[in-house]
């Protein structure tokens, strides 16, 4: 997955009109209209939005990933961006909703119409 995302980002930056990239994975579902999303990006030009924290973290099993990584793309971009010239423009803010309870047979919960 990480190699695929890196390949797609490399291809995407070839078009100089692309200024921001928002990565969505299989569990992500956009709920805002595109105009609201692009308006937010326009109003926040120059900022990079990443939720981050140091490891070990108290909310994670054993404080970190087992066998060093579980899903590398969940830490790769944070590591690269926070150690780059972009670090001074990072806003530590998650722009997605996650229900961290075990529900609907999954952890984190799969959301449904009741949400």
N, C-alpha and C positions, 0 to 999 in steps of 0.2 A: 504494500500500500504506500509506504513512504517513497519508494522509488517512483511509483506512478505519479504521486503528487509533485515530487521534484521535477519530473519530466514535464508535466503539464504547466507548472509555474515557469519553467525555462522557456517553453513555447509561448506562454502568455506574455512574458515581458518583451518578447520580440516586437509586439505591437505597442508602440510608445504611447498610444492613447489609453492603455490600461494602466490605471494609477493605483488601484486598490484591489486586493484579492480577499475574498471571504471563503473559507473552506467549510464545506458541509459534508458530513459523512452520512452513513446509512440511517442513523437514528435521528438526524436533524430534519426538521420540517419548518420551513419559513411560514410565519403566521402574520407578518406585516405586509402591507401592499408594497410593491416595488418602489413606488414614488416616496413612501416614507423611509424606506431603507436608503435610497440614493440621497434623499434630503439629509439624513443623518450623516452620511459620509461627506457630503458637501459642506455641512456645518462644522465638521471636525477634521478638515483637511490638515494633514501633517501629523495627526495622532495615529498611533498603532494601538489597537485594543487587544490585550491578552490578559487573561486571569492567570496569575502565577503565584507561587509560594515556594519556599525552600523545602528541601527534603532532608530528613524524614518529616512527614506531615501526619499529624495526629488523626486525621479523618481516614487515612489510607490503611489498609491491612498491612501490618508490620511496619507502618510508616513509609513504605515505598513500594515499588514494583517487585514481585517475586522473579527470580532468574534474570535480574538486572533491568529488563524492560518487558512490558506487556504489549503496549502499542506505541512504537517509537515515535510516530508522528505527533503524539500527544505531548512529548517533551522536546523533540528535535527543534521545532520552530521556536519554542520558548528559549531554549539554550542559545540558538544562533542569534535571534533578535536581541536578546538581553545582553549579548556580548558583541554587539555591533554598534555602528554609529547611530542606529535607530533607537538605542536604549533610552536616550533622553526624551523620546517622544512617546514612550509606551505608557498607556493608561491601564493600570491594573484593575480591569473591570471585565466581567463576563457578560456578554451580550446575548446569552441564551438561557433558557429556563431548563433546569435539570431537577427532577424529583429524586433525591438520593435515598428514598425508601425502597425496600423490597416490596414490589407490588406488581400485579398482573404477570407473575412468574418471572420477573426480571429485576435486576439491580444494576444500575438505576432503573426505575420503573419505566415501562413503556407507557406513554400517555395515551389517553383515549378521549372520547367525547365528553366525559365527566370533567375533564380538566379545562 
